[in-house]
Amino acid sequence: MWHCLIVEDDYENARYIAKGLTELKHKTVICNNGPEGLKKALSEQWDIIILDRMLPGNIDGLSILSTLRSTGNKTPVIILSALSAVDEKVKGLKSGCDDYMTKPFSFSELIARMEALIRRTTRNDQTAQQLQVADLKLDLVTRKVDRSGTHINLQPREFRLLHHLMLNEGNVVTRTMLLEAVWDYRFDPQSNVIDVQISRLRRKIDTGFTPALIHTVRGEGYLLSTQAPDN
C-alpha cells in the first residue's frame, strides 16, 4: 500500500485520482492549495507526491518542489499539469520532479509511472546492483547481461532499454515512458525508433531461449514478463 499526497486545486481531478488509488488499496491525502500542500509534503513521509504545476495560495507547484528538494527530501514527485510546452516540462525537471505528465492524462499510465518511480526508489534504497528476471541477469556495475549463463552483447542504448524494462517487470511501459527514460525525449518524434530497438533487443534476449520475456501489448506499449499478455 502506498501513502500518496495529491496536491491539486481542481477538486474533480483530485477526487478522480484519489478514488482510483483508493480502489487499488492505496492511502491518499488531498491538498487543494500551495501552502497546505507544502506543509503536508514536509510534515509527513510519503511514498509518492502528485503535484499540480499551478496552485492558489501564492505557492505554486515548482516552489513546493524546490523547497522539498532543498531539504534533502527525495520523495518521488510527478508533476501533473495543463502546461504542455517543452520549456515548462524542462522547468519542472530542473526543479527536481521525477516525472512530468500533461492533462488530460490516462489514469492507467499515471499508475504505471507511479509504480515505476516507487520501484526505482525502493531499489535505489537497497543499492541493488543486479537485476534478474527468470534466467535473465543484468549487472549494473560490469554492464554485462546474460541469459541461462550465455553472455549477451548489447549496445549502450539496448542496455538502457533492457534496464528500464527490467525495472518495470510485470508492468506495461508506454512509448512515452521509454522515450523519456531511454532517449531523453520529452516529445514523440513520430518515428519507429522504439519499434526497431525493441525488435533488435527481443532477438538478442529471446531467440533460442524460453520463455519469451519481451512482449508487445497492442495499443499500450511493451512488457517484460515471463507471462505473455492477453492482447
Secondary structure, DSSP 4 states (H G I P E B T S, - for coil): --EEEEE-S-HHHHHHHHHHHHHTT-EEEEE-SHHHHHHHHHHS--SEEEEESS-SSS--HHHHHHHHHHTT----EEEEES---HHHHHHHHHHT-SEEEESS--HHHHHHHHHHHHHHHHHHHTT--EEEETTEEEETTTTEEEETTEEE---HHHHHHHHHHHHTTTS-EEHHHHHHHTS--SS--SSSHHHHHHHHHHHHHHTT-SS--EEEETTTEEEE-SS----
